[in-house]
Amino acid sequence: MTAQTVQSLASDDVFAGRDPVAAAASYVTAAALTPTTTRRVGLELEFHLVDLARPGVRPSWPEVTALVASLPPMPSGSTVTIEPGGQVELSTPPYDDAVTSVAALGLDRDALRTALAERGYGAAPLGADPARTPVRTNPHHRYEAMEQHFEARGCGGPGRSMMTATAALQVNLDAGPREGWSARLHLLRSMVPMLVAASSASPYLGGRASGWHSMRQETWNGIDHGRSDPITDGEPSVAWALYALDAPVMLIREQGGGAEGESVLRPITDRLTFGDWLHDPALLGRPADLDDLDYHLTTLFPPVRPRGYLEIRCLDALPDRWWPALAAMVVTLADDPVAADQAADLCAPIAHAWETAARRGLDDPEIRRAVVGCAQVAADRVPEPLKAPLEAYAELVTSGRTPCDELRESAATHGPLHVLEEEARA
């Protein structure tokens, strides 16, 4: 590998002269987390868009883009974006604490609900679309190439469902002081199975019930584990770099393949890690560069992902009566030292049981013990403005139920489409 190629993977002259794998690892390590003294919180909530006149018909891409373009600015400054199946997402700016962040998302959710209703639409915050067939409506090259990659790798069904029929509640947290990173990431990783079970709100997907409490997580279990499994323990920045270089390449840019010479994205149909590509540029016809590495990082989906800050990506989107409690619970258990210590003890026995949590939820005694314990700890420690929703949620799980159970019972009585429409109108 030439010095020029190595330099293309480096952010400054420090890496010049090193081999490309070392340069890439150094780059990813340096950018993984940003030290902070703050504990800011950002929230993202995805919704399945529903035409209330035709709830069983997925809106077309032109309908979705025209609708989103017509929306007024959100009062708290959340951005509105569109996912591959026409799902819409609200993403708040970072706020100083959970109270402010939950209030901001709630205000923007109300504004979105009102604006959509005026146009004949609704938005259902559920972990999976319970009724409609998963279909990609977003024509962007990225999603077309992703779909082709999943098909070639033998996981086209789960990949398509993940992109087009699932929705999440994502909690974004500051990384905190550097000296606390390892303990912070270890805690968040150990909390993943508890959070999967606690947030399960997807007993149906595409009109089908598999028996999993979180069919959203079932779809993640069906794609390549090299891009969706948790990052291993260890120094977090280094662990993330090793994860990234060992993860399979999904798609790469090709110059001149599109209209008027524009670049297009080519799906990679063989299992080839980014490290393999760095070792042997001939495998993909050219050497990797920094843009390739940055883009590769956006195709990796561990349940806790470093982005300078920390993305907690393992929660189902939940109905409006429950998502504030789950958001508050995550932040309290992560950022309140007393709650964090108790959560660590409660979650340690199930730290690697995320599949059990997704399949069985509170039917598993150890999972139930962790969820109930963490909900009660959070309800005790959460700031007063968020205490009522968390106490209601703690009461729900103490009774042995989660939002999944409520949705499953409604679907069994009225059908999955009724669930979708009911939550879209809520």
C-alpha positions as CSV (number, residue, x, y, z in Angstrom):
1,M,0.0,0.0,0.0
2,T,1.4,3.4,-0.9
3,A,2.0,6.2,1.5
4,Q,-0.6,8.2,-0.5
5,T,-3.3,5.7,0.2
6,V,-2.4,5.6,3.9
7,Q,-2.6,9.3,4.0
8,S,-6.1,9.3,2.4
9,L,-7.2,7.3,5.5
10,A,-5.6,9.7,7.9
11,S,-7.1,12.8,9.4
12,D,-3.7,14.5,9.7
13,D,0.0,13.8,9.2
14,V,0.3,11.7,12.4
15,F,-0.7,8.6,10.5
16,A,1.5,9.2,7.5
17,G,3.8,6.2,6.8
18,R,1.7,3.7,8.7
19,D,-0.1,0.7,7.1
20,P,-3.7,1.3,6.1
21,V,-5.2,-0.9,8.8
22,A,-3.4,0.9,11.5
23,A,-4.3,4.3,10.0
24,A,-8.0,3.3,9.8
25,A,-8.0,1.9,13.4
26,S,-6.4,5.1,14.7
27,Y,-8.9,7.2,12.9
28,V,-12.0,5.3,14.2
29,T,-10.5,5.2,17.7
30,A,-9.9,8.9,17.8
31,A,-13.4,9.8,16.6
32,A,-15.4,7.2,18.6
33,L,-16.2,9.2,21.7
34,T,-15.8,12.9,22.7
35,P,-15.0,13.7,26.4
36,T,-17.7,15.8,28.1
37,T,-18.5,17.2,31.5
38,T,-22.2,17.5,30.4
39,R,-24.9,14.9,30.5
40,R,-27.1,16.0,27.5
41,V,-29.9,13.9,26.1
42,G,-31.3,13.7,22.6
43,L,-34.3,11.5,21.6
44,E,-35.4,10.0,18.3
45,L,-38.8,8.4,17.8
46,E,-39.9,6.7,14.6
47,F,-43.5,6.3,13.4
48,H,-45.3,4.2,10.8
49,L,-47.1,6.7,8.6
50,V,-50.8,5.8,8.0
51,D,-53.2,7.3,5.5
52,L,-56.3,7.3,7.7
53,A,-58.6,6.9,4.7
54,R,-56.7,3.8,3.6
55,P,-54.9,2.4,6.7
56,G,-54.0,-0.9,5.1
57,V,-52.2,0.8,2.1
58,R,-48.6,1.9,2.6
59,P,-48.3,5.5,1.4
60,S,-46.2,5.9,-1.8
61,W,-42.9,7.7,-1.8
62,P,-44.3,10.8,-3.6
63,E,-47.1,11.0,-1.1
64,V,-44.7,10.7,1.8
65,T,-42.2,13.3,0.5
66,A,-44.9,15.8,-0.4
67,L,-46.5,15.3,3.1
68,V,-43.3,15.8,5.0
69,A,-42.4,18.8,2.8
70,S,-45.7,20.4,3.8
71,L,-45.2,20.1,7.5
72,P,-44.5,23.2,9.6
73,P,-41.3,23.5,11.6
74,M,-41.5,21.6,14.9
75,P,-41.8,23.9,17.9
76,S,-38.9,22.3,19.8
77,G,-36.6,22.1,16.8
78,S,-36.9,18.4,16.0
79,T,-36.0,17.4,12.5
80,V,-38.4,15.2,10.5
81,T,-36.8,12.6,8.3
82,I,-38.1,9.6,6.3
83,E,-37.0,6.0,6.5
84,P,-36.9,3.3,3.7
85,G,-40.5,2.1,4.2
86,G,-41.9,5.6,4.5
87,Q,-41.6,5.7,8.3
88,V,-41.1,9.2,9.7
89,E,-38.8,10.1,12.5
90,L,-38.6,13.0,14.9
91,S,-35.1,13.8,16.2
92,T,-34.7,16.4,18.9
93,P,-31.6,18.5,19.4
94,P,-29.6,17.6,22.5
95,Y,-31.0,19.1,25.8
96,D,-29.5,19.4,29.2
97,D,-31.5,16.6,30.9
98,A,-34.2,14.0,30.4
99,V,-37.0,16.3,31.7
100,T,-36.3,18.9,29.0
101,S,-35.7,16.3,26.3
102,V,-38.9,14.3,26.9
103,A,-40.9,17.5,27.1
104,A,-39.4,18.7,23.8
105,L,-40.1,15.4,22.0
106,G,-43.7,15.4,23.5
107,L,-44.3,18.9,22.2
108,D,-43.1,18.1,18.7
109,R,-45.0,14.8,18.7
110,D,-48.2,16.8,19.4
111,A,-47.3,19.2,16.6
112,L,-46.7,16.3,14.2
113,R,-49.9,14.6,15.2
114,T,-51.9,17.8,14.6
115,A,-50.3,18.6,11.3
116,L,-50.7,15.0,10.0
117,A,-54.3,14.8,11.1
118,E,-55.1,18.0,9.2
119,R,-53.8,16.3,6.1
120,G,-55.6,13.0,6.7
121,Y,-52.7,11.0,8.1
122,G,-51.6,9.6,11.4
123,A,-48.3,8.2,12.8
124,A,-48.1,5.0,14.9
125,P,-45.1,4.7,17.3
126,L,-44.8,0.9,17.3
127,G,-41.7,-1.4,17.2
128,A,-43.0,-3.0,14.0
129,D,-45.8,-2.3,11.5
130,P,-48.2,-4.9,12.6
131,A,-50.3,-5.2,9.5
132,R,-48.8,-4.1,6.2
133,T,-46.4,-6.0,4.0
134,P,-42.8,-4.8,4.3
135,V,-42.0,-2.9,1.1
136,R,-39.2,-0.4,0.4
137,T,-40.7,2.8,-1.0
138,N,-37.7,5.1,-0.7
139,P,-35.9,4.9,-4.1
140,H,-32.5,6.3,-2.8
141,H,-29.5,4.4,-4.0
142,R,-28.4,3.6,-0.5
143,Y,-31.5,1.6,0.3
144,E,-31.7,-0.1,-3.1
145,A,-28.1,-1.3,-2.6
146,M,-28.8,-2.3,1.0
147,E,-31.7,-4.4,-0.1
148,Q,-29.6,-6.1,-2.8
149,H,-26.8,-6.8,-0.3
150,F,-29.2,-8.5,2.1
151,E,-30.7,-10.6,-0.7
152,A,-27.3,-11.7,-1.8
153,R,-26.3,-12.6,1.8
154,G,-29.4,-14.8,2.2
155,C,-31.2,-12.5,4.6
156,G,-33.4,-10.5,2.2
157,G,-36.6,-10.9,4.3
158,P,-35.2,-9.8,7.6
159,G,-33.2,-7.0,5.9
160,R,-36.2,-5.7,4.1
161,S,-38.4,-5.9,7.3
162,M,-35.7,-4.1,9.3
163,M,-35.5,-1.2,6.8
164,T,-39.1,-0.8,6.0
165,A,-41.4,-2.2,8.8
166,T,-39.6,-1.4,12.1
167,A,-39.4,1.7,14.2
168,A,-37.3,2.6,17.3
169,L,-37.0,4.9,20.2
170,Q,-33.4,6.0,20.3
171,V,-31.8,7.6,23.3
172,N,-28.6,9.6,22.7
173,L,-26.3,10.4,25.6
174,D,-23.1,12.4,26.0
175,A,-20.0,10.1,26.4
176,G,-19.0,11.7,29.7
177,P,-15.5,12.0,31.1
178,R,-12.9,9.8,29.4
179,E,-12.0,8.0,32.6
180,G,-15.5,6.7,32.9
181,W,-16.0,5.4,29.4
182,S,-15.3,1.7,30.0
183,A,-17.6,1.5,33.0
184,R,-20.3,3.5,31.2
185,L,-20.2,1.3,28.1
186,H,-20.1,-1.9,30.2
187,L,-23.2,-0.8,32.0
188,L,-25.1,0.2,28.8
189,R,-24.2,-3.1,27.1
190,S,-25.4,-5.1,30.1
191,M,-28.7,-3.2,30.1
192,V,-29.5,-4.1,26.5
193,P,-31.4,-7.3,27.2
194,M,-33.4,-5.6,29.9
195,L,-34.2,-2.7,27.6
196,V,-35.2,-5.0,24.8
197,A,-37.7,-6.8,27.0
198,A,-38.9,-3.6,28.8
199,S,-39.6,-1.8,25.5
200,S,-41.1,-4.7,23.5
201,A,-43.9,-3.3,21.4
202,S,-43.9,-5.4,18.3
203,P,-45.8,-8.7,18.7
204,Y,-46.9,-8.5,15.0
205,L,-45.1,-7.6,11.8
206,G,-46.7,-7.6,8.4
207,G,-49.8,-9.3,9.7
208,R,-47.8,-12.2,11.2
209,A,-47.1,-13.2,14.8
210,S,-44.0,-15.3,15.3
211,G,-44.3,-15.5,19.1
212,W,-41.4,-13.2,19.8
213,H,-42.2,-10.4,22.2
214,S,-40.1,-8.0,20.0
215,M,-40.4,-8.9,16.3
216,R,-38.3,-5.8,15.6
217,Q,-35.4,-7.5,17.4
218,E,-36.2,-10.7,15.6
219,T,-35.5,-9.0,12.3
220,W,-32.2,-7.7,13.6
221,N,-31.3,-11.2,14.7
222,G,-31.9,-12.3,11.1
223,I,-29.3,-10.0,9.4
224,D,-25.5,-10.3,9.5
225,H,-24.4,-10.5,13.1
226,G,-21.1,-8.8,12.2
227,R,-23.0,-5.4,11.8
228,S,-25.7,-5.8,14.5
229,D,-24.2,-7.7,17.5
230,P,-23.0,-5.7,20.5
231,I,-19.5,-4.3,20.6
232,T,-17.3,-6.4,22.8
233,D,-16.0,-5.3,26.2
234,G,-12.7,-3.5,26.5
235,E,-11.6,0.1,26.0
236,P,-14.6,1.4,24.1
237,S,-12.9,3.4,21.4
238,V,-10.5,0.6,20.5
239,A,-13.3,-2.0,20.7
240,W,-15.3,0.1,18.3
241,A,-12.4,0.3,15.8
242,L,-11.9,-3.4,15.9
243,Y,-15.6,-4.0,15.4
244,A,-15.7,-1.7,12.4
245,L,-12.7,-3.2,10.7
246,D,-14.0,-6.7,11.2
247,A,-17.5,-5.8,10.0
248,P,-18.6,-6.8,6.5
249,V,-18.6,-4.1,3.8
250,M,-22.2,-3.5,2.6
251,L,-21.8,-1.1,-0.3
252,I,-19.3,1.1,-1.9
253,R,-19.3,4.2,-4.2
254,E,-18.6,3.7,-7.9
255,Q,-17.8,6.8,-9.9
256,G,-19.6,7.4,-13.2
257,G,-22.2,4.7,-12.8
258,G,-25.2,7.0,-12.7
259,A,-26.8,9.6,-14.8
260,E,-24.4,12.3,-16.1
261,G,-21.5,10.5,-14.5
262,E,-22.7,10.8,-10.9
263,S,-21.5,8.2,-8.4
264,V,-23.7,5.3,-7.4
265,L,-23.6,2.8,-4.7
266,R,-22.6,-0.8,-5.5
267,P,-23.8,-3.6,-3.2
268,I,-21.2,-6.0,-2.0
269,T,-22.5,-9.5,-2.4
270,D,-19.7,-11.5,-0.8
271,R,-18.7,-11.4,2.9
272,L,-15.7,-9.1,2.8
273,T,-14.6,-7.1,5.9
274,F,-13.4,-3.6,5.7
275,G,-10.0,-4.9,7.1
276,D,-9.9,-7.3,4.2
277,W,-10.4,-4.5,1.7
278,L,-7.6,-2.5,3.3
279,H,-5.2,-5.4,3.1
280,D,-6.0,-6.1,-0.5
281,P,-7.5,-3.2,-2.6
282,A,-7.8,-5.5,-5.6
283,L,-10.7,-7.3,-3.9
284,L,-13.0,-4.4,-4.7
285,G,-11.1,-2.9,-7.6
286,R,-9.6,0.1,-5.8
287,P,-8.2,1.1,-2.4
288,A,-10.5,2.3,0.3
289,D,-10.4,6.0,1.3
290,L,-11.6,8.0,4.3
291,D,-15.0,8.6,2.7
292,D,-15.4,4.9,2.4
293,L,-14.5,4.3,6.0
294,D,-16.9,7.1,7.2
295,Y,-19.7,5.6,5.1
296,H,-19.0,2.1,6.3
297,L,-19.5,3.2,9.9
298,T,-23.0,4.3,9.0
299,T,-23.9,0.7,7.9
300,L,-23.0,-0.7,11.4
301,F,-25.9,-1.1,13.8
302,P,-24.8,-2.4,17.2
303,P,-27.3,-1.8,20.0
304,V,-25.0,0.8,21.6
305,R,-23.1,2.7,18.9
306,P,-20.4,5.4,19.5
307,R,-20.9,8.5,17.4
308,G,-18.8,10.9,19.5
309,Y,-21.8,10.6,21.8
310,L,-23.6,7.3,22.5
311,E,-26.6,6.0,20.6
312,I,-28.8,3.5,22.5
313,R,-30.6,1.8,19.6
314,C,-32.1,-1.3,21.1
315,L,-35.6,0.0,22.2
316,D,-38.8,-0.6,20.2
317,A,-40.8,2.5,19.4
318,L,-43.6,2.6,21.9
319,P,-47.1,4.0,22.1
320,D,-47.4,7.6,23.4
321,R,-48.5,6.4,26.8
322,W,-45.2,4.5,27.3
323,W,-42.3,6.1,25.4
324,P,-41.7,8.9,27.9
325,A,-41.3,6.4,30.7
326,L,-38.8,4.3,28.8
327,A,-36.8,7.3,27.7
328,A,-36.7,8.6,31.3
329,M,-35.7,5.1,32.6
330,V,-32.8,4.8,30.2
331,V,-31.4,8.2,31.1
332,T,-31.9,7.7,34.9
333,L,-30.2,4.3,34.9
334,A,-27.3,5.6,32.8
335,D,-26.7,9.0,34.4
336,D,-27.8,8.8,38.0
337,P,-24.9,7.2,39.9
338,V,-27.0,5.4,42.5
339,A,-29.4,4.1,39.9
340,A,-26.5,3.1,37.7
341,D,-25.0,0.9,40.4
342,Q,-28.3,-0.8,41.1
343,A,-28.9,-1.3,37.4
344,A,-25.5,-2.9,37.0
345,D,-26.3,-5.5,39.7
346,L,-29.8,-6.2,38.3
347,C,-28.6,-6.6,34.7
348,A,-25.4,-8.5,35.2
349,P,-27.1,-12.0,35.3
350,I,-28.8,-11.3,31.9
351,A,-26.1,-9.2,30.3
352,H,-25.8,-11.6,27.2
353,A,-29.4,-12.7,27.0
354,W,-30.8,-10.3,24.5
355,E,-32.2,-13.0,22.3
356,T,-34.1,-14.5,25.2
357,A,-35.3,-11.1,26.1
358,A,-36.6,-10.5,22.6
359,R,-38.2,-13.9,22.4
360,R,-39.7,-14.3,25.8
361,G,-39.9,-10.9,27.4
362,L,-41.1,-11.1,31.0
363,D,-42.0,-14.7,30.6
364,D,-38.4,-15.4,31.5
365,P,-38.0,-15.1,35.3
366,E,-34.5,-13.6,35.2
367,I,-35.4,-11.1,32.5
368,R,-38.6,-10.2,34.5
369,R,-36.5,-9.7,37.7
370,A,-34.2,-7.3,35.9
371,V,-36.9,-5.3,34.2
372,V,-39.1,-4.9,37.3
373,G,-36.1,-4.0,39.4
374,C,-34.8,-1.5,37.0
375,A,-38.2,0.1,36.5
376,Q,-38.6,0.5,40.3
377,V,-35.1,1.9,40.7
378,A,-35.7,4.4,38.0
379,A,-39.1,5.4,39.4
380,D,-37.5,6.1,42.7
381,R,-34.6,8.1,41.3
382,V,-36.2,9.9,38.3
383,P,-36.7,13.7,38.5
384,E,-40.1,14.6,39.8
385,P,-41.7,15.8,36.5
386,L,-41.1,12.3,35.0
387,K,-42.1,10.3,38.1
388,A,-45.8,9.7,37.2
389,P,-45.2,8.0,33.8
390,L,-42.4,5.9,35.3
391,E,-44.4,4.8,38.3
392,A,-47.2,3.8,35.9
393,Y,-44.8,1.8,33.8
394,A,-43.2,0.2,36.9
395,E,-46.7,-0.8,38.0
396,L,-47.3,-2.4,34.5
397,V,-44.2,-4.5,34.5
398,T,-44.6,-5.5,38.2
399,S,-47.9,-7.0,37.2
400,G,-46.0,-9.1,34.6
401,R,-47.0,-7.2,31.6
402,T,-45.3,-5.0,29.0
403,P,-46.6,-2.8,26.2
404,C,-46.3,-5.9,24.0
405,D,-48.9,-7.7,26.0
406,E,-51.4,-4.8,25.6
407,L,-50.8,-4.7,21.8
408,R,-51.0,-8.5,21.4
409,E,-54.4,-8.6,23.2
410,S,-55.8,-5.8,21.1
411,A,-54.6,-7.6,17.9
412,A,-56.1,-10.9,19.0
413,T,-59.5,-9.2,19.5
414,H,-59.6,-6.7,16.7
415,G,-56.8,-7.7,14.3
416,P,-53.3,-6.2,13.6
417,L,-54.6,-3.5,11.3
418,H,-56.9,-2.2,14.1
419,V,-53.8,-1.8,16.3
420,L,-51.9,0.2,13.6
421,E,-54.9,2.5,13.0
422,E,-55.7,2.9,16.6
423,E,-52.1,4.0,17.5
424,A,-52.0,6.2,14.4
425,R,-55.1,8.0,15.5
426,A,-54.0,8.3,19.2
